[in-house]
Amino acid sequence: MGVANNITAVLNFVAILCSIPIIAAGISLASNPNNGCIHLFRWPVVLLGFLILLVSLAGFVGAYWYKETLLAFYLCCMAILIGLLLILLVFAFIVTRPDGSYYVPGRGYKEYRLDGYSNWLRNHVVDSKSWNKIRACLADTDVCPKLTQQYITADQFFAAHISPLQSGCCKPPTICGYTFVNPTLWTNPANPTGDPDCYLWSNDQSQLCYNCNSCRAGLLGNLRREWRKANIILIVAVVVLICVYIIACSAFRNAQTEDLFSRYKRGWT
């Protein structure tokens, strides 16, 4: 076996191992309770992880046993896969770059503004048509109810680092000046005109702030945070795949040369 083939086989084995955390990250992203109501973007990382696994396995077999057809298939698929990963990375970076979060004095958590996020996310994830289904889904989860079990006093809650989704959907905006009773029960707003969401808040546990723009913003804030984490894994995957691809091209040329040399020795040329 040529040196390039040896290296390609080893690197593809590494790529096979790398596909495991990619798939795990994708499953974590898809199964995260805070993302459970969003069907868009739930499984692409898992799919890419499995594609990396299958393509890397084909590359490993092709490089180890001089299978020219498998190497050609591997190189073609790897080029497509690298292109898809780069497109996904650039797209995810662009649409998740704007950040609608802002700090609130005296609070351990941030709050979120819908207009702080990209137009694409606002128009395709939390648009009016999609939000009706997402809102109903959120009302059936324990994202908000579990806050009442975790935090008893106002001081505990105000110091908590709750998720963007909980910050936007489970309580009214701080500017409204509501009085804390428990994390999902607030009374007597001191400044009801401070934000349009102040009028949308409801102590009905099936409503809360699910109709608020802050809830949509919190959902996007959570999605942004999770995808930023996934992007780190995707960047590492792209770097590894590009390295593997470059050396695999050398292995493919080496396999072709060996095949021509073997035919020449047997008098086929």
Sequence and secondary structure as in RCSB ss.txt:
>XXXX:A:sequence
MGVANNITAVLNFVAILCSIPIIAAGISLASNPNNGCIHLFRWPVVLLGFLILLVSLAGFVGAYWYKETLLAFYL
CCMAILIGLLLILLVFAFIVTRPDGSYYVPGRGYKEYRLDGYSNWLRNHVVDSKSWNKIRACLADTDVCPKLTQQ
YITADQFFAAHISPLQSGCCKPPTICGYTFVNPTLWTNPANPTGDPDCYLWSNDQSQLCYNCNSCRAGLLGNLRR
EWRKANIILIVAVVVLICVYIIACSAFRNAQTEDLFSRYKRGWT
>XXXX:A:secstr
  HHHHHHHHHHHHHHHHHHHHHHHHHHHHH GGGTT  TTSSHHHHHHHHHHHHHHHHHHHHHTT HHHHHHHH
HHHHHHHHHHHHHHHHHHHHH    EEE TT SSEEE GGGS HHHHHHTSSHHHHHHHHHHHHTSSTTHHHHHH
  SHHHHHT    HHHHHHSS  GGG  EEEETTEEE  S TTS THHHH  SSTTTTTTTSHHHHHHHHHHHHH
HHHHHHHHHHHHHHHHHHHHHHHHHHHHHHHHHHHHHHHHTT  
